[in-house]
Amino acid sequence: MRHRLLAAALSAGLAVAGLAAPAMAHPKLVSAKPAEGAAASNVTQVSVTFSEPLMAAMSGMDLLMTGMPGMDHHQPMKMTGVKTSVAPDGVTLLAKLARPLPAGTYEADWHVVSTDTHRVTGKLTFTVK
């Protein structure tokens, strides 16, 4: 209770002083390509776009093959040669591959940190034909 009163008083003080309190929102996933659950072909890049600017040094993505033709449920295999970066728009995390992904099912495990330092993690699953 004491901490809530202190936080309320501090917020009120900032408002009186004309200062805005920092936003306390988490980055929200806006879109992904391939989309969640999609079947795609010729995939050379996976992208996830968020509602807030990202910190490139603290954001990343691992791409795992979770199934292949004839072996639907094998142990996940981490794909190598994946280069992860934040796009020039500042809100899209990209995982680029040197060549198209082979047929199979995939999981993109991503983690992002927005410029207000909130860390969010998630998974994107899709199939390559």
MMTF fields as JSON, N, C-alpha, C and O atoms, coordinates in Angstrom:
{
  "mmtfVersion": "1.0.0",
  "mmtfProducer": "UNKNOWN",
  "numBonds": 515,
  "numAtoms": 516,
  "numGroups": 129,
  "numChains": 1,
  "numModels": 1,
  "chainsPerModel": [1],
  "groupsPerChain": [129],
  "chainIdList": ["A"],
  "bondAtomList": [4, 2, 8, 6, 12, 10, 16, 14, 20, 18, 24, 22, 28, 26, 32, 30, 36, 34, 40, 38, 44, 42, 48, 46, 52, 50, 56, 54, 60, 58, 64, 62, 68, 66, 72, 70, 76, 74, 80, 78, 84, 82, 88, 86, 92, 90, 96, 94, 100, 98, 104, 102, 108, 106, 112, 110, 116, 114, 120, 118, 124, 122, 128, 126, 132, 130, 136, 134, 140, 138, 144, 142, 148, 146, 152, 150, 156, 154, 160, 158, 164, 162, 168, 166, 172, 170, 176, 174, 180, 178, 184, 182, 188, 186, 192, 190, 196, 194, 200, 198, 204, 202, 208, 206, 212, 210, 216, 214, 220, 218, 224, 222, 228, 226, 232, 230, 236, 234, 240, 238, 244, 242, 248, 246, 252, 250, 256, 254, 260, 258, 264, 262, 268, 266, 272, 270, 276, 274, 280, 278, 284, 282, 288, 286, 292, 290, 296, 294, 300, 298, 304, 302, 308, 306, 312, 310, 316, 314, 320, 318, 324, 322, 328, 326, 332, 330, 336, 334, 340, 338, 344, 342, 348, 346, 352, 350, 356, 354, 360, 358, 364, 362, 368, 366, 372, 370, 376, 374, 380, 378, 384, 382, 388, 386, 392, 390, 396, 394, 400, 398, 404, 402, 408, 406, 412, 410, 416, 414, 420, 418, 424, 422, 428, 426, 432, 430, 436, 434, 440, 438, 444, 442, 448, 446, 452, 450, 456, 454, 460, 458, 464, 462, 468, 466, 472, 470, 476, 474, 480, 478, 484, 482, 488, 486, 492, 490, 496, 494, 500, 498, 504, 502, 508, 506, 512, 510],
  "bondOrderList": [1, 1, 1, 1, 1, 1, 1, 1, 1, 1, 1, 1, 1, 1, 1, 1, 1, 1, 1, 1, 1, 1, 1, 1, 1, 1, 1, 1, 1, 1, 1, 1, 1, 1, 1, 1, 1, 1, 1, 1, 1, 1, 1, 1, 1, 1, 1, 1, 1, 1, 1, 1, 1, 1, 1, 1, 1, 1, 1, 1, 1, 1, 1, 1, 1, 1, 1, 1, 1, 1, 1, 1, 1, 1, 1, 1, 1, 1, 1, 1, 1, 1, 1, 1, 1, 1, 1, 1, 1, 1, 1, 1, 1, 1, 1, 1, 1, 1, 1, 1, 1, 1, 1, 1, 1, 1, 1, 1, 1, 1, 1, 1, 1, 1, 1, 1, 1, 1, 1, 1, 1, 1, 1, 1, 1, 1, 1, 1],
  "groupList": [{"groupName": "MET", "atomNameList": ["N", "CA", "C", "O"], "elementList": ["N", "C", "C", "O"], "formalChargeList": [0, 0, 0, 0], "bondAtomList": [1, 0, 2, 1, 3, 2], "bondOrderList": [1, 1, 2], "singleLetterCode": "M", "chemCompType": "L-PEPTIDE LINKING"}, {"groupName": "ARG", "atomNameList": ["N", "CA", "C", "O"], "elementList": ["N", "C", "C", "O"], "formalChargeList": [0, 0, 0, 0], "bondAtomList": [1, 0, 2, 1, 3, 2], "bondOrderList": [1, 1, 2], "singleLetterCode": "R", "chemCompType": "L-PEPTIDE LINKING"}, {"groupName": "HIS", "atomNameList": ["N", "CA", "C", "O"], "elementList": ["N", "C", "C", "O"], "formalChargeList": [0, 0, 0, 0], "bondAtomList": [1, 0, 2, 1, 3, 2], "bondOrderList": [1, 1, 2], "singleLetterCode": "H", "chemCompType": "L-PEPTIDE LINKING"}, {"groupName": "LEU", "atomNameList": ["N", "CA", "C", "O"], "elementList": ["N", "C", "C", "O"], "formalChargeList": [0, 0, 0, 0], "bondAtomList": [1, 0, 2, 1, 3, 2], "bondOrderList": [1, 1, 2], "singleLetterCode": "L", "chemCompType": "L-PEPTIDE LINKING"}, {"groupName": "ALA", "atomNameList": ["N", "CA", "C", "O"], "elementList": ["N", "C", "C", "O"], "formalChargeList": [0, 0, 0, 0], "bondAtomList": [1, 0, 2, 1, 3, 2], "bondOrderList": [1, 1, 2], "singleLetterCode": "A", "chemCompType": "L-PEPTIDE LINKING"}, {"groupName": "SER", "atomNameList": ["N", "CA", "C", "O"], "elementList": ["N", "C", "C", "O"], "formalChargeList": [0, 0, 0, 0], "bondAtomList": [1, 0, 2, 1, 3, 2], "bondOrderList": [1, 1, 2], "singleLetterCode": "S", "chemCompType": "L-PEPTIDE LINKING"}, {"groupName": "GLY", "atomNameList": ["N", "CA", "C", "O"], "elementList": ["N", "C", "C", "O"], "formalChargeList": [0, 0, 0, 0], "bondAtomList": [1, 0, 2, 1, 3, 2], "bondOrderList": [1, 1, 2], "singleLetterCode": "G", "chemCompType": "PEPTIDE LINKING"}, {"groupName": "VAL", "atomNameList": ["N", "CA", "C", "O"], "elementList": ["N", "C", "C", "O"], "formalChargeList": [0, 0, 0, 0], "bondAtomList": [1, 0, 2, 1, 3, 2], "bondOrderList": [1, 1, 2], "singleLetterCode": "V", "chemCompType": "L-PEPTIDE LINKING"}, {"groupName": "PRO", "atomNameList": ["N", "CA", "C", "O"], "elementList": ["N", "C", "C", "O"], "formalChargeList": [0, 0, 0, 0], "bondAtomList": [1, 0, 2, 1, 3, 2], "bondOrderList": [1, 1, 2], "singleLetterCode": "P", "chemCompType": "L-PEPTIDE LINKING"}, {"groupName": "LYS", "atomNameList": ["N", "CA", "C", "O"], "elementList": ["N", "C", "C", "O"], "formalChargeList": [0, 0, 0, 0], "bondAtomList": [1, 0, 2, 1, 3, 2], "bondOrderList": [1, 1, 2], "singleLetterCode": "K", "chemCompType": "L-PEPTIDE LINKING"}, {"groupName": "GLU", "atomNameList": ["N", "CA", "C", "O"], "elementList": ["N", "C", "C", "O"], "formalChargeList": [0, 0, 0, 0], "bondAtomList": [1, 0, 2, 1, 3, 2], "bondOrderList": [1, 1, 2], "singleLetterCode": "E", "chemCompType": "L-PEPTIDE LINKING"}, {"groupName": "ASN", "atomNameList": ["N", "CA", "C", "O"], "elementList": ["N", "C", "C", "O"], "formalChargeList": [0, 0, 0, 0], "bondAtomList": [1, 0, 2, 1, 3, 2], "bondOrderList": [1, 1, 2], "singleLetterCode": "N", "chemCompType": "L-PEPTIDE LINKING"}, {"groupName": "THR", "atomNameList": ["N", "CA", "C", "O"], "elementList": ["N", "C", "C", "O"], "formalChargeList": [0, 0, 0, 0], "bondAtomList": [1, 0, 2, 1, 3, 2], "bondOrderList": [1, 1, 2], "singleLetterCode": "T", "chemCompType": "L-PEPTIDE LINKING"}, {"groupName": "GLN", "atomNameList": ["N", "CA", "C", "O"], "elementList": ["N", "C", "C", "O"], "formalChargeList": [0, 0, 0, 0], "bondAtomList": [1, 0, 2, 1, 3, 2], "bondOrderList": [1, 1, 2], "singleLetterCode": "Q", "chemCompType": "L-PEPTIDE LINKING"}, {"groupName": "PHE", "atomNameList": ["N", "CA", "C", "O"], "elementList": ["N", "C", "C", "O"], "formalChargeList": [0, 0, 0, 0], "bondAtomList": [1, 0, 2, 1, 3, 2], "bondOrderList": [1, 1, 2], "singleLetterCode": "F", "chemCompType": "L-PEPTIDE LINKING"}, {"groupName": "ASP", "atomNameList": ["N", "CA", "C", "O"], "elementList": ["N", "C", "C", "O"], "formalChargeList": [0, 0, 0, 0], "bondAtomList": [1, 0, 2, 1, 3, 2], "bondOrderList": [1, 1, 2], "singleLetterCode": "D", "chemCompType": "L-PEPTIDE LINKING"}, {"groupName": "TYR", "atomNameList": ["N", "CA", "C", "O"], "elementList": ["N", "C", "C", "O"], "formalChargeList": [0, 0, 0, 0], "bondAtomList": [1, 0, 2, 1, 3, 2], "bondOrderList": [1, 1, 2], "singleLetterCode": "Y", "chemCompType": "L-PEPTIDE LINKING"}, {"groupName": "TRP", "atomNameList": ["N", "CA", "C", "O"], "elementList": ["N", "C", "C", "O"], "formalChargeList": [0, 0, 0, 0], "bondAtomList": [1, 0, 2, 1, 3, 2], "bondOrderList": [1, 1, 2], "singleLetterCode": "W", "chemCompType": "L-PEPTIDE LINKING"}],
  "groupTypeList": [0, 1, 2, 1, 3, 3, 4, 4, 4, 3, 5, 4, 6, 3, 4, 7, 4, 6, 3, 4, 4, 8, 4, 0, 4, 2, 8, 9, 3, 7, 5, 4, 9, 8, 4, 10, 6, 4, 4, 4, 5, 11, 7, 12, 13, 7, 5, 7, 12, 14, 5, 10, 8, 3, 0, 4, 4, 0, 5, 6, 0, 15, 3, 3, 0, 12, 6, 0, 8, 6, 0, 15, 2, 2, 13, 8, 0, 9, 0, 12, 6, 7, 9, 12, 5, 7, 4, 8, 15, 6, 7, 12, 3, 3, 4, 9, 3, 4, 1, 8, 3, 8, 4, 6, 12, 16, 10, 4, 15, 17, 2, 7, 7, 5, 12, 15, 12, 2, 1, 7, 12, 6, 9, 3, 12, 14, 12, 7, 9],
  "groupIdList": [1, 2, 3, 4, 5, 6, 7, 8, 9, 10, 11, 12, 13, 14, 15, 16, 17, 18, 19, 20, 21, 22, 23, 24, 25, 26, 27, 28, 29, 30, 31, 32, 33, 34, 35, 36, 37, 38, 39, 40, 41, 42, 43, 44, 45, 46, 47, 48, 49, 50, 51, 52, 53, 54, 55, 56, 57, 58, 59, 60, 61, 62, 63, 64, 65, 66, 67, 68, 69, 70, 71, 72, 73, 74, 75, 76, 77, 78, 79, 80, 81, 82, 83, 84, 85, 86, 87, 88, 89, 90, 91, 92, 93, 94, 95, 96, 97, 98, 99, 100, 101, 102, 103, 104, 105, 106, 107, 108, 109, 110, 111, 112, 113, 114, 115, 116, 117, 118, 119, 120, 121, 122, 123, 124, 125, 126, 127, 128, 129],
  "secStructList": [7, 2, 2, 2, 2, 2, 2, 2, 2, 2, 2, 2, 2, 2, 2, 2, 6, 6, 7, 7, 7, 7, 7, 7, 7, 7, 7, 7, 3, 3, 3, 3, 3, 1, 7, 6, 6, 7, 3, 3, 1, 1, 7, 7, 3, 3, 3, 3, 3, 3, 1, 1, 7, 5, 7, 4, 4, 4, 7, 3, 3, 3, 3, 3, 3, 3, 3, 5, 6, 6, 5, 6, 6, 7, 7, 7, 3, 3, 7, 1, 1, 7, 3, 3, 3, 3, 7, 6, 6, 1, 1, 3, 3, 3, 3, 3, 7, 1, 1, 7, 7, 7, 1, 3, 3, 3, 3, 3, 3, 3, 3, 3, 3, 5, 6, 6, 7, 7, 3, 3, 3, 3, 3, 3, 3, 3, 3, 3, 7],
  "xCoordList": [0.838, 0.0, 0.878, 0.615, 1.907, 2.789, 3.45, 3.606, 3.842, 4.484, 3.508, 3.899, 2.244, 1.245, 1.028, 0.898, 0.99, 0.815, 2.005, 1.841, 3.194, 4.398, 4.385, 4.706, 4.016, 3.954, 2.911, 3.155, 1.758, 0.714, 1.178, 0.932, 1.841, 2.338, 3.404, 3.426, 4.267, 5.302, 4.7, 5.129, 3.709, 3.031, 2.34, 2.401, 1.683, 0.999, 2.013, 1.763, 3.149, 4.201, 4.736, 4.988, 4.912, 5.374, 4.351, 4.708, 3.076, 2.011, 1.972, 1.823, 2.105, 2.095, 3.297, 3.189, 4.432, 5.644, 5.634, 6.527, 4.614, 4.525, 5.366, 5.61, 5.809, 6.609, 5.743, 4.904, 5.938, 5.185, 5.918, 7.141, 5.184, 5.768, 6.049, 5.312, 7.104, 7.409, 6.313, 5.674, 6.11, 5.115, 5.568, 6.757, 4.633, 4.958, 4.3, 3.851, 4.237, 3.615, 4.681, 5.867, 4.241, 5.125, 4.957, 3.871, 6.033, 5.865, 4.895, 4.994, 3.97, 2.976, 3.244, 3.572, 3.101, 3.28, 2.158, 0.981, 2.516, 1.554, 1.341, 0.209, 2.436, 2.326, 3.562, 4.591, 3.439, 4.561, 4.487, 3.409, 5.664, 5.721, 6.817, 7.973, 6.519, 5.188, 4.308, 4.801, 3.014, 2.055, 1.999, 2.351, 1.554, 1.371, 0.508, -0.592, 1.02, 0.279, 0.239, -0.403, 0.908, 0.859, 1.673, 2.587, 1.318, 2.108, 2.702, 1.968, 4.013, 4.696, 5.707, 5.993, 6.238, 7.3, 8.358, 8.091, 9.559, 10.67, 10.909, 11.039, 10.965, 11.156, 12.645, 13.406, 13.054, 14.444, 14.556, 15.649, 13.404, 13.388, 12.144, 11.061, 12.321, 11.202, 11.199, 12.244, 10.033, 9.962, 8.807, 7.739, 9.045, 8.0, 8.036, 9.091, 6.871, 6.765, 6.016, 5.033, 6.489, 5.961, 5.412, 5.601, 4.737, 4.068, 5.007, 4.626, 6.213, 7.153, 8.54, 8.859, 9.373, 10.749, 11.518, 11.302, 12.422, 13.177, 14.634, 15.179, 15.259, 16.688, 17.371, 17.241, 18.095, 18.686, 19.64, 19.625, 20.463, 21.469, 20.85, 21.522, 19.592, 18.957, 17.79, 17.017, 17.67, 16.577, 17.159, 18.229, 16.462, 16.969, 15.935, 14.822, 16.33, 15.427, 16.241, 17.278, 15.753, 16.298, 15.273, 14.076, 15.735, 14.855, 15.127, 16.255, 14.07, 14.191, 13.323, 12.159, 13.891, 13.091, 12.521, 13.265, 11.185, 10.533, 9.979, 9.577, 9.95, 9.478, 9.896, 9.983, 10.156, 10.502, 9.728, 9.253, 9.589, 8.842, 9.375, 10.576, 8.472, 8.844, 9.251, 9.374, 9.466, 9.852, 9.137, 9.761, 7.849, 7.06, 7.442, 7.334, 7.882, 8.111, 9.521, 9.694, 10.514, 11.887, 12.275, 11.546, 13.414, 13.908, 14.139, 14.636, 13.79, 14.025, 15.501, 16.388, 15.741, 17.095, 17.247, 16.518, 18.201, 18.444, 19.065, 20.045, 18.481, 18.984, 20.207, 20.215, 21.229, 22.442, 22.429, 21.622, 23.322, 23.431, 22.321, 22.092, 21.629, 20.541, 21.138, 21.809, 20.892, 21.376, 20.183, 19.27, 20.206, 19.099, 19.477, 20.595, 18.507, 18.719, 17.376, 16.319, 17.444, 16.247, 16.243, 17.246, 15.108, 14.959, 15.076, 14.948, 15.318, 15.418, 14.179, 14.292, 12.998, 11.81, 11.871, 11.084, 12.808, 13.0, 12.034, 12.234, 10.986, 9.975, 9.86, 9.053, 10.668, 10.602, 11.896, 12.986, 11.756, 12.884, 12.943, 11.947, 14.116, 14.297, 15.27, 16.272, 14.965, 15.898, 16.089, 15.174, 17.288, 17.566, 18.401, 19.287, 18.085, 18.776, 19.502, 19.059, 20.611, 21.391, 20.669, 20.852, 19.843, 19.092, 17.726, 17.543, 16.777, 15.421, 15.42, 16.221, 14.503, 14.344, 13.832, 12.997, 14.323, 13.787, 12.377, 11.95, 11.665, 10.309, 10.328, 11.229, 9.324, 9.206, 8.4, 7.837, 8.35, 7.678, 8.739, 9.801, 8.423, 9.405, 8.789, 7.582, 9.688, 9.316, 10.355, 11.557, 9.895, 10.773, 10.586, 9.528, 11.611, 11.578, 12.213, 13.412, 11.416, 11.934, 11.899, 11.103, 12.777, 12.776, 13.124, 14.045, 12.376, 12.63, 12.618, 11.948, 13.377, 13.375, 13.06, 13.749, 12.008, 11.638, 12.526, 13.251, 12.464, 13.317, 12.991, 13.786, 11.82, 11.544, 11.961, 11.557, 12.768, 13.433, 12.524, 12.914, 11.347, 10.498, 10.873, 10.929, 11.129, 11.469, 10.212, 9.46, 10.009, 8.867, 9.397, 10.271, 8.87, 9.27, 8.043, 6.914, 8.28, 7.176, 7.666, 8.866, 6.714, 7.015, 6.075, 4.917, 6.606, 5.857, 6.069, 7.208, 4.974, 5.113, 4.563, 3.576, 5.222, 4.779, 5.334, 6.19, 4.837, 5.259, 5.819, 5.31, 6.87, 7.425, 7.103, 7.379, 6.505, 6.111, 7.265, 7.12],
  "yCoordList": [-1.191, 0.0, 1.247, 2.198, 1.238, 2.39, 2.685, 3.846, 1.619, 1.805, 2.391, 3.204, 1.98, 2.533, 4.016, 4.799, 4.4, 5.815, 6.629, 7.732, 6.087, 6.782, 6.929, 7.997, 5.867, 5.927, 6.938, 7.686, 6.97, 7.923, 9.35, 10.236, 9.571, 10.913, 11.344, 12.498, 10.438, 10.739, 11.074, 12.028, 10.296, 10.564, 11.913, 12.664, 12.221, 13.506, 14.64, 15.676, 14.441, 15.455, 15.69, 16.834, 14.638, 14.784, 15.526, 16.359, 15.223, 15.878, 17.365, 18.192, 17.712, 19.118, 19.839, 20.994, 19.167, 19.789, 19.859, 20.453, 19.248, 19.293, 18.226, 18.311, 17.231, 16.159, 14.938, 14.617, 14.262, 13.035, 11.851, 11.751, 10.967, 9.728, 8.821, 8.869, 7.989, 7.111, 6.071, 5.629, 5.694, 4.665, 3.341, 3.023, 2.574, 1.29, 0.158, -0.82, 0.276, -0.75, -1.739, -1.415, -2.93, -3.937, -3.913, -3.621, -4.22, -4.294, -5.418, -6.518, -5.142, -6.138, -6.558, -5.732, -7.847, -8.371, -7.836, -7.996, -7.207, -6.631, -7.546, -7.748, -8.1, -8.993, -9.872, -9.6, -10.924, -11.838, -12.347, -12.485, -12.624, -13.196, -14.241, -13.894, -15.507, -16.057, -15.862, -15.732, -15.844, -15.666, -16.934, -18.021, -16.78, -17.912, -18.981, -18.695, -20.219, -21.333, -21.396, -22.285, -20.477, -20.417, -21.533, -22.09, -21.844, -22.721, -21.826, -21.169, -21.803, -20.898, -21.675, -22.839, -21.032, -21.625, -20.564, -19.367, -21.017, -20.121, -19.109, -17.911, -19.6, -18.728, -18.461, -19.371, -17.218, -16.801, -15.78, -15.322, -15.427, -14.439, -14.643, -14.932, -14.488, -14.502, -13.136, -12.656, -12.509, -11.189, -11.121, -11.692, -10.416, -10.146, -8.645, -8.076, -8.022, -6.57, -6.265, -6.927, -5.256, -4.921, -3.496, -2.7, -3.201, -1.916, -0.816, 0.354, -1.175, -0.193, -0.411, -1.516, 0.629, 0.477, -0.541, -0.66, -1.273, -2.338, -1.953, -1.135, -2.554, -2.4, -3.584, -4.725, -3.307, -4.368, -5.254, -6.474, -4.663, -5.439, -6.423, -7.357, -6.233, -7.083, -7.898, -8.489, -7.928, -8.645, -9.695, -9.491, -10.813, -11.852, -12.926, -12.902, -13.872, -14.943, -16.194, -16.126, -17.344, -18.646, -19.333, -19.285, -19.964, -20.668, -22.161, -22.617, -22.927, -24.36, -25.143, -24.803, -26.194, -27.117, -28.144, -28.809, -28.263, -29.164, -30.42, -31.353, -30.462, -31.637, -31.556, -30.471, -32.709, -32.751, -33.884, -34.779, -33.865, -34.933, -36.31, -36.571, -37.175, -38.513, -38.602, -39.702, -37.459, -37.412, -36.235, -35.221, -36.369, -35.253, -34.776, -33.584, -35.671, -35.273, -35.615, -36.351, -35.088, -35.303, -34.182, -33.201, -34.332, -33.289, -32.005, -32.064, -30.856, -29.594, -29.429, -29.704, -28.977, -28.722, -27.231, -26.655, -26.613, -25.188, -24.975, -25.625, -24.059, -23.736, -22.826, -21.897, -23.114, -22.303, -21.32, -21.442, -20.355, -19.374, -18.328, -17.65, -18.19, -17.216, -15.91, -15.904, -14.816, -13.502, -12.679, -12.388, -12.311, -11.564, -10.1, -9.761, -9.234, -7.791, -7.095, -7.683, -5.843, -5.005, -4.207, -3.599, -4.221, -3.523, -2.007, -1.512, -1.277, 0.186, 0.857, 1.957, 0.22, 0.837, 0.843, 1.534, 0.071, 0.065, -0.804, -1.012, -1.322, -2.111, -3.547, -4.324, -3.901, -5.239, -5.987, -5.497, -7.195, -8.086, -9.04, -9.682, -9.132, -9.957, -11.098, -10.92, -12.261, -13.385, -13.736, -14.245, -13.46, -13.694, -14.958, -15.251, -15.703, -16.951, -16.831, -16.105, -17.535, -17.491, -18.197, -17.843, -19.199, -19.932, -20.298, -20.294, -20.61, -20.938, -22.138, -23.063, -22.094, -23.206, -24.443, -24.325, -25.629, -26.853, -27.133, -26.573, -28.008, -28.372, -28.915, -29.663, -28.53, -28.997, -28.026, -27.061, -28.292, -27.387, -26.664, -27.21, -25.424, -24.57, -23.816, -23.584, -23.446, -22.593, -21.482, -21.746, -20.261, -19.113, -18.643, -18.122, -18.825, -18.381, -16.997, -16.853, -15.985, -14.625, -14.014, -14.401, -13.06, -12.231, -10.812, -10.594, -9.869, -8.47, -7.638, -7.963, -6.561, -5.574, -4.239, -3.802, -3.598, -2.296, -1.223, -1.471, -0.033, 1.057, 1.483, 2.181, 1.068, 1.35, 0.18, 0.108, -0.73, -1.85, -3.001, -3.808, -3.104, -4.263, -5.417, -5.242, -6.591, -7.791, -8.638, -8.873, -9.087, -9.933, -11.093, -10.905, -12.281, -13.453, -14.096, -13.886, -14.875, -15.578, -16.563, -16.685, -17.271, -18.271, -18.088, -17.695, -18.381, -18.34, -19.693, -20.124, -20.374, -21.66, -21.542, -20.847, -22.239, -22.221, -23.451, -24.16, -23.689, -24.824, -24.32, -23.363, -24.975, -24.673, -25.864, -27.015, -25.549, -26.589, -26.939, -27.793],
  "zCoordList": [0.0, 0.0, 0.0, -0.736, 0.817, 0.923, -0.425, -0.803, -1.155, -2.458, -3.479, -4.317, -3.41, -4.329, -4.076, -5.017, -2.814, -2.478, -2.961, -3.483, -2.787, -3.235, -4.764, -5.286, -5.476, -6.94, -7.401, -8.348, -6.747, -7.1, -6.856, -7.674, -5.746, -5.425, -6.43, -6.858, -6.797, -7.769, -9.129, -9.778, -9.564, -10.835, -10.815, -11.789, -9.708, -9.579, -9.633, -10.249, -8.991, -9.0, -10.396, -10.777, -11.161, -12.541, -13.383, -14.216, -13.163, -13.92, -13.596, -14.496, -12.323, -11.915, -12.514, -12.927, -12.56, -13.085, -14.609, -15.213, -15.233, -16.685, -17.369, -18.572, -16.626, -17.19, -17.399, -16.558, -18.503, -18.773, -18.17, -18.274, -17.551, -17.043, -18.237, -19.221, -18.176, -19.296, -19.498, -18.544, -20.737, -21.049, -20.469, -20.486, -19.96, -19.371, -20.144, -19.546, -21.444, -22.277, -22.733, -22.792, -23.049, -23.623, -25.138, -25.638, -25.874, -27.328, -27.667, -27.123, -28.557, -28.964, -30.4, -31.252, -30.654, -32.0, -32.889, -32.567, -33.998, -34.923, -36.127, -36.567, -36.659, -37.818, -37.914, -37.295, -38.701, -38.93, -40.357, -40.936, -40.91, -42.25, -42.272, -42.03, -42.549, -42.771, -41.534, -40.413, -41.765, -40.671, -39.818, -40.276, -38.584, -37.674, -38.35, -38.822, -38.39, -38.949, -40.464, -41.023, -41.142, -42.612, -43.25, -42.642, -44.486, -45.341, -46.427, -47.165, -46.521, -47.445, -48.277, -47.996, -49.286, -50.086, -50.346, -50.244, -50.681, -50.976, -49.844, -50.095, -48.601, -47.435, -47.237, -46.908, -47.436, -47.218, -46.098, -45.765, -45.518, -44.441, -43.586, -44.094, -42.283, -41.342, -40.675, -40.236, -40.596, -39.97, -38.977, -39.198, -37.889, -36.898, -36.613, -36.331, -36.693, -36.537, -35.25, -34.92, -34.527, -33.217, -33.158, -34.077, -32.065, -31.88, -31.385, -31.361, -30.994, -30.442, -31.019, -31.459, -31.024, -31.496, -30.651, -29.445, -31.313, -30.668, -30.472, -31.212, -29.463, -29.229, -29.918, -29.476, -30.998, -31.819, -31.026, -31.19, -30.175, -29.437, -28.455, -28.018, -28.102, -27.102, -27.671, -26.917, -28.982, -29.639, -30.58, -31.153, -30.74, -31.625, -31.913, -31.388, -32.76, -33.154, -33.466, -34.125, -32.98, -33.342, -34.216, -33.935, -35.262, -36.177, -36.042, -36.233, -35.707, -35.469, -36.441, -36.657, -37.027, -37.837, -36.857, -36.137, -36.84, -35.893, -36.555, -35.859, -37.872, -38.593, -40.037, -40.611, -40.626, -42.045, -42.687, -41.988, -44.008, -44.67, -44.254, -44.33, -43.818, -43.375, -41.922, -41.383, -41.27, -39.848, -39.193, -38.879, -38.991, -38.489, -37.09, -36.802, -36.225, -34.825, -34.355, -33.384, -35.037, -34.582, -33.624, -33.477, -32.98, -32.08, -32.877, -34.002, -32.321, -33.041, -33.399, -32.591, -34.624, -35.105, -35.37, -36.177, -34.683, -34.887, -36.266, -36.629, -37.019, -38.351, -38.202, -37.395, -38.993, -38.949, -40.113, -41.035, -40.059, -41.13, -41.108, -42.109, -39.975, -39.846, -39.312, -38.28, -40.016, -39.575, -39.108, -39.881, -37.839, -37.246, -37.101, -36.713, -37.424, -37.291, -37.133, -37.359, -36.744, -36.71, -38.016, -38.389, -38.697, -39.977, -39.783, -38.663, -40.868, -40.775, -40.164, -39.623, -40.236, -39.628, -38.103, -37.455, -37.519, -36.072, -35.292, -34.095, -35.934, -35.234, -35.745, -35.235, -36.753, -37.347, -37.092, -37.388, -36.531, -36.327, -37.512, -37.848, -38.15, -39.338, -39.061, -38.369, -39.604, -39.62, -41.087, -41.735, -41.611, -43.035, -43.193, -42.39, -44.267, -44.569, -45.889, -46.779, -46.026, -47.268, -48.405, -49.57, -48.076, -49.106, -48.533, -47.316, -49.393, -48.917, -47.967, -48.103, -47.009, -46.068, -46.801, -47.698, -46.43, -47.02, -46.5, -45.49, -47.206, -46.79, -45.367, -44.988, -44.585, -43.209, -42.376, -42.892, -41.079, -40.146, -39.324, -39.022, -38.973, -38.309, -37.139, -37.066, -36.223, -35.099, -35.032, -34.996, -35.017, -34.835, -33.396, -33.043, -32.566, -31.172, -31.127, -31.367, -30.822, -30.833, -29.435, -28.579, -29.239, -28.03, -28.47, -29.256, -27.951, -28.284, -27.012, -26.032, -27.062, -25.986, -26.637, -27.559, -26.143, -26.7, -26.097, -25.134, -26.667, -26.196, -24.768, -24.139, -24.243, -22.837, -21.94, -20.779, -22.484, -21.813, -21.404, -20.561, -21.962, -21.683, -22.614, -23.832, -22.043, -22.822, -22.996, -22.051, -24.23, -24.568, -25.407, -26.253, -25.172, -25.947, -26.581, -26.137, -27.615, -28.264, -29.29, -29.54, -29.886, -30.902, -32.087, -31.944, -33.231, -34.475, -35.137, -35.311, -35.514, -36.195, -37.609, -37.849, -38.554, -39.937, -40.644, -40.113, -41.84, -42.65, -43.97, -44.552, -44.431, -45.751, -46.648, -46.312, -47.809, -48.775, -49.693, -50.568]
}
